[in-house]
Amino acid sequence: MSQIKATVQNASNKLYTVGGKHIAGQHSLTTGEAICVVIAGIMIFAPTLFKKIPLVGKYASVTAAFIILILALVIW
């Protein structure tokens, strides 16, 4: 159990590090925020494309896109 917890924590730390890097300077958009904006944009402007993605495609909606943008705001 502790091995799984350590693996998940390590992956989480790496994701947070990558997502927290700024694209064009200290006060610019971070990589994590940019990824979330792209995902939300695909959900809103190309829902048929997003619905083709296995597992997560069935959750495409404007509400889900809004929640992703809020997560980007809070996490990064």
Secondary structure, 3 states (H helix, E strand, C coil): CHHHHHHHHHHHHHHHHHHCCECCCCCCCEHHHHHHHHHHHHHHHCHHHHHCCCCCHHHCCHHHHHHHHHHHHHHC
